[in-house]
Amino acid sequence: MPFVLEKGFHEDRLVPEVVAEQDTFIDIRRRIHANPELGADVADTATFVAGLLRDWGYDVHTGIGGHGVVGRLKRGGGARAIGIRADMDALPIVETTDLPYASRVPGRMHACGHDGHTAILLAAAKHLARHASFDGTLNLIFQPDEENLSGARRMIEDGLFERFPCDAVYALHNAPGVPVGQFVVKEGSVTAASDVATVTLKGVGGHGAMPELTRDPIVAASAIVMALQTIVSRNLAARDVGVVSVGGIQAGATHNVIPERAQLLLNMRSTTPEVRERIETRVREIVASQAQTFGVEASIDYTHLVPVVLNAEGPTALARGVAAALVGDDHVLTDTRGVMGSEDFAWMAQSVPGCYVMLGNGVGQWGGCMCHNPNYDFNDRIISLGASYWVRLVETYLK
């Protein structure tokens, strides 16, 4: 599947041995796609990955933070060590692509490209074991449970970086709508922090025909929903970025009964610690004041899920230079906004200086369907490009 960019980049810039084997790794990607596993329960995928790494000569460690896998390859006497992460889990989505390799498991789908991320890193792993020359230690990290934003943290808590020290850690994600052959390599905040809250309102239930004898939690919940919309529009500066969404309202069971309880399910996104704190403060204030206004009791279970992914200066400069050498300066985007989605690579980048890059998944049919969509598919054309990027990054870092 050769590809040519409009500004003169051809696949001859890629690693030839990687390009020669791209069909093998397309088949591997499609095998993983057809057999998706959710969250932390990626036992079969982890076993498959670990078996390939062993076949290629890696020192393989399994069961890290659950089903996490690390393949270590050490060469020479160099003291430097690099980590590269790929995620392995799928999503609870019913696939609608009708592709020959579509999910064989009802209600599960690789709708975010983690199958492709794993295939890319495996393609790089094989080449690095068979052909690459470097001096130091390579740690390939295959992580479960990214979608629940907890897999990276579990691996770290299980001693990931104590057992496999890294001077820098890297990851990539495909980007629908960004042309094939383009990278997004941005210093600073790349993804948003994510928090969730469950707001429980307790009133006094009763007959729908006699609301004066009740304290209606649904009315209070409705007022809270509307008031929450003012946080971003009236409590954040125009230069700040945040999102407050109500993902669920749960109350009542029939037409003529005012319930005793109502619950709101909230999701908050932010791009700086200051904005994160401001949003939480206002959520708590609004819930308390509106509940008092309507005479109901309120409690909040507020959970900080994951921080912002912060790309460190040194690792990002290296990532940018390697990408530019591979695809040309014009195809490396650096001055872009981060995305409001969240990524638990944030925990790794918080523990070790890191860089998270975006790799174009294509436009047209590849750009019209975003991740987490039942009709999404990963673009197999970028496997050899992504793998070549990892190879060049390792060779540069550990030269």
Buried (B, 14 or more C-beta within 10 A) or exposed (E): EEBEBEEEBEBEBBBEBBBEBBEBBBEBBBBBBBBBBBBBBBBBBBEBBBEBBEEBEBBBBBEBBBBBBBBBBBBEEEEBBBBBBBBBBBBEBEBEBEEEBBBEEEEBBBBBBBBBBBBBBBBBBBBBBEEBEBEBBBBBBBBBBBBBBBBBBBBBEBEBBEEBEBBBBBBBBBBBBBBBBBBBBBBBBBBBBBBBBBBBBBBBBBEBEEEEEBBBBBBBBBBBBEBBEEBBEEBBEEEBBBBBEBEEBEBBEEEEEBBBBBBBBBBBBBBBEEBBEBBBEBBBEBBEEBBEEBBBBBEBEBEEBBBBBBBBEBBBBBBBBBBBBBBBEBBBBBEEEBBBBBBBBBBBBBBBBBBBBBBBBBBEEBBEBBBEBBBBBBBBBBBBBBBBBBBBBBBBBBE
